[in-house]
Amino acid sequence: MQRPGYDSDHNDFRETVRGFVQGVLAPRREQILADSAMPREVWKEAGALGLLGLTIPEELGGARVADIRFNIIVAEEVAALGRGLAGSLSAHSDSGAFYIVRFGDTDQQKRWLPGLATGEQICAVATSESSAGSDPAAVRPAAARDGDDWIIRGSHPVVPNGADADLAVVAVDTGHGPADTSTTLFVIDSGMRGFRREGVGSNAGEDARAATAEQLDSAELFFDEVRVSDAHRLGAVNRGYAAMMEVLPRERLAAAAADVGNATRMLQDMIEGVERDSVEPELAELVTSVDVVIGFLDHCVVAHTQAELSDVDAAKVKWWAADIRNRVMVRYSQWCG
């Protein structure tokens, strides 16, 4: 069934993404899951196909596509092979690179975006904490002025791509007040003195392990008096919360797309295993529920392209897609035995 809002250009792009999934990701899937990280060559192959630079200006190596439907296609198709795979790519592109496109100045964009477009550099985003839901102000390291620089102290747990990221967009408390008036965004380079990360392993708390169960390359980020200049600041001082709220609906759509893409694949596997002419009422109900969620997702995506998507609807579709995927996962686990 042709989905409303998608045309031949979208369909052709979907075939390109499927080719990447089948030809590049699928042969490496088991190793990626075992390592909980994508090899650098996979990132570079995704970059060569233009999958990482959809929002990045053409002169900086991207495609400068304003239509979020192309990002949604990437999330859906990659998640069909693995939810964590889609989350890793989305954190890099839909969040990290987009923050720099949207709020970075010309020098910052020239410095960081070309490497993100090609996959030569990997980006992580530390703007919310998984155990705190999707509240962008839940966890923040803090910074204080020291002359013309900032000194950042603190930590940020459970960051996808955090273990191998070359760059990290980090929300920092610079006003020591309410989050909406005291948050500033910084881009942290992995080579900065005082910056370190630790993978989330067996010694982590239960919440942290649960949050990273389906996230690749996750790590806790630590800032031990990291000195940064304003050249690494994204946007105005204490205006980071507004920036995060602007990006949040986009991130929610990407998350919802990944959930329905993954749920659809699990359902397809189960349907193929059902004997011909047999009836599985629970399976039929789940298929119908996923189709309805996809319909709402498409509605929200079209609304986003028209700058009409509400924060409430973005939150609804993210929650609904995650809920139905969880239901499908329960049935899938039973089916797998």
FENLINGI-V370308 format. One record per backbone hydrogen bond with DSSP energy under -1.0 kcal/mol. CO is the residue of the C=O (numbers start at 1). NH is the residue of the N-H. Records with the same first field share a line. If there is no record, write none. Layout:
# FENLINGI-V370308
CO=NH ; NH
This chain:
# FENLINGI-V370308
3=6
7=11
8=12
9=13
10=14
11=15
12=16
13=17
14=18
15=19
16=20
17=21
18=22
19=23
20=24 ; 25
21=26
25=28
26=29
28=32
29=33
30=34
31=35
32=36 ; 37
36=217
39=43
40=44
41=45
42=46
43=47
44=48
45=49
46=51
47=50
53=63
54=65
56=64
57=60 ; 62
58=61
67=70
68=72
69=73
70=74
71=75
72=76
73=77
74=78
75=79
78=81 ; 82
82=86
83=87
84=88
85=89
86=90
87=91
88=92
89=93
90=95
91=96
92=97
93=98
95=99
96=100
97=101
98=102
99=103
100=104
105=109
106=110
107=111
108=112
109=113
112=116
113=117
114=118
115=119 ; 121
122=166 ; 167
124=169
126=171
129=132
130=133
135=138
141=173
142=153
144=151
146=149
149=146
150=228
151=144
152=226
153=142
154=223
156=221
159=162 ; 219
161=165
166=190
167=124
168=188
169=126
170=186
172=184
173=143
178=181
182=174 ; 175
183=240
184=172
185=234
186=170
188=168
189=192
192=195
194=224
196=222
198=220
201=204
205=209
206=210
207=211
208=212
212=215
216=161
217=163
218=200
219=159
220=198
221=156
222=196
223=154 ; 225
226=152
228=150
229=232
230=233
232=187
236=239
239=243
240=244
241=245
242=246
243=247
244=248
247=251
248=252
249=253
250=254
251=255
252=256
253=257
254=258
255=259
256=260
257=261
258=262
259=263
260=264
261=265
262=266
263=267
264=268
265=269
266=270
267=271
268=272
271=274
275=278
280=284
281=285
282=286
283=287
284=288
285=289
286=290
287=291
288=292
289=293
290=294
291=295
292=296
293=297
294=298
295=299
296=300
297=301
298=302
299=303
300=304
301=305
302=306
303=308
304=307
310=314
311=315
312=316
313=317
314=318
315=319
316=320
317=321
318=322
319=323
320=324
321=325
322=326
323=327
324=328
325=329
326=330
327=331
328=332
329=333
330=334
331=335
332=336
